[in-house]
Amino acid sequence: METATNSAGQASLGTTYTLTLSHNGTNSDGCLQSTSLQIMTSYYDETGLSLTALGYANRILQCGFSMLVAVAGVFANIINMIVYYKLGLHDRVSLCLFCLAFGDMMNLLNYVINVYDMTFQMLSGMEQILIRKSTPMAASVEVPGFREASYALYAFVALERCLCVLSPLRAKHWLKMHTTKFVIALIFVFCIALGGFVSTRNYFQCVYFTDTHRYNHIYVASPYYKANPLVYEVLGGLIQGFIVPSVCLGTVSVCTLISVVTLRRSARWRNQSVSAGGIRENQVTNMMIVVSCIFILSTTPSFLHKFMFFLVDEWKISGRFVYLLMFLGIVCEFLVNVNSAVNIIVYYLQGSRYREMFHRVFCHRCPSTFGKTLIHKGKGSNREGAFGVQGSSSSGTSDASPSND
């Protein structure tokens, strides 16, 4: 007899339950052989949402729509990385967008890996056996920390745009290229190290049920978690699960609001107080505002979901609304995946350099007319911002142009 505990926060549902598993050795695949699995729970939901309805929602949203969005987002972010690499990573904001696309890609890829296991467990027994023998289970290949790194990069780029709008000269002085590289490296190292440590609290135990001929994978508490549960709850639940997303969401929201107010004020006095270079910087910031608004709309429900889970007793796993909590967690996960997948649309529609390079790389036989039309609108020099947003036709130069760093 083996007893295992699934700690809170797994599968984005925040569930905690105890598994009592009796097994008789291992099979040829190295999985424990068992004939019974007892999940001891005391769930009760007053909203009327049943466990069966939750299962259908999980299959339709998490293993259906969210999976499709995640797969499409992986390829979309690969395209973003290729385009920004071709445009050159010597530019401050282009480098940030390249790293942001990498973080979003890894976040979505990690989601695909996790849902692959859940989808696998919905198949019939014979289908599971065939897949098990032909492909390794992906549940043990999780790469943690990239979602938090992606959040932090959204906050960093929003802060960079806000500083460029408020004080271009100070932004040029504070955010030099080597500073940007250091901050990005620090973000990835911290988030991946934190996620890697937190991921050691559980491990997947493969189980084969001899009576139904089905495989399953169970989160089992590791010896490290059993020895130091408080450390894992603070680092994983509080810091990684709540503080980091809250700080990033708050930073993006405040910086976006400041940027919008400043741009509206500068638009009112554009002819008197804003140079042509400043107008180009404003157009770059307008594009980032769209990206930031999508981020805010997509991640705010997830933040509120976690906030309710931590502070409201009725929303905890032993509360009265447990199934509603799980359903909302699935919806929030879908919105987060949408945020990581749709940036390519914003870049293509608002970035002339991005669009032109996209055509040059992926549409060799298609004439790139969009960018040329915009470039030759004026007689003067027509440099574009770091995001590839078309600038003014004036010949002025920007004091805060990222490409000068």
C-alpha positions, 0 to 999 in steps of 0.5 A: 500500500502506498499513500501519495499527496497531490499538493495544491496548484497542480493542473491550474486547479489548486486541488489537494487530495490524498491518493491511496494506491495498492500495487503489485510490482511493476510491468515491462514499461516500468509502471506500477501495476494496480487494480484499484485507485481510491481518491478520498475527497469530500467535495461539495459544490453549492452552485449545482455544477457537477463533476461530470459537467466539469469533466466535459468542460475540461475536455472541450476547453482545456484539451480542445480549444486551449490545446489548439490555441497553444499549438498555433501559438507555438508556431506563431511565436517561432515565426516572431522569433525568426522575424525579429532575429532577421531584423537584428537583435542589436536593437533594445526593444527588438531584443525584448520582443524576441525574448518575449516570443521565446518565453511565450513559446516555451510557456505554450509548449509546456502547456501542450506537454501537460495536456498531452498527458491528460488527453492520453488518459482519455483514450481507450485502454488499447489505444493507451497501450499502443501509444505507450509502447511507441512514444515516451510519455511527455509528462516528465519533460516539463520545463518550469518558470517560463510563464513567470518569465514571460509576465516579467518581460511584458512588465519590462517592455511596458516600463521601457515604453513608459520611460521613453514617453515620459523622459526620452533622455533618461530612458536612453541613459538608464536603459542601455543595451548592456543593461537590457541584456542583464535585466533579461538574463536576470529575469530568465535565471530567476524565474527558471530557477524558482520554477525548477525548485518548485517543480521538485515538490512532486513527481509523476508516478506511472500506474497501469491498471490491470483490470481496465488495461489503462495507464494513469499518471499521478502527482506524488509528493516528493521527499523534499516537499515532505521534509520542507512543506512550508518552504515549497508553499511560500516559494511556489504558492505565494511568490511564484503563484501570486506575488510575481503575477501580481507585480507584473500585472500591476506594473503593466497596468500602471505603465500603460495608463501613464503612457496613454495619458502622456500620449493624449497630452502630447497629441494635444500639443504635438505641433508645439512641443513634440519633435518628429522623433518624439512622434515616432516614439509615440507610435512605437508606444501605441503598438505596445499599448495594444499588446499591454491591453491584451495582456491585462485583459487576458491575465486579470481573470487569472489574478482574480482567480488566485486572489479569491483562492488565497483569501476567500474560504468558499473558494478553497478546495474544501469550500462550497464552490469547489467545482466552480473554482475548477471551471474558472481555472480552466477558463483562465488558463484558456485566456492566458494561452490566448494572450501568449498566441495573438501577439503576431497579429498585432505585430503584423498589422501595426509593424511595417518592418515586421510585415515586410520582413515576414513577407521576405522570409516566408513569402518569397514569391509574394511582393511586399507592397505594404511596407513599400507603400508606407515607406515612400509616402513622404519625401524625407527620411522615414526611419521606423521605430524598434517595433517596426512601426512606421514613423513620420516623414519628417527628417528629424531624429529621435533622442530616445531611439533604441537603435542608438544604444 
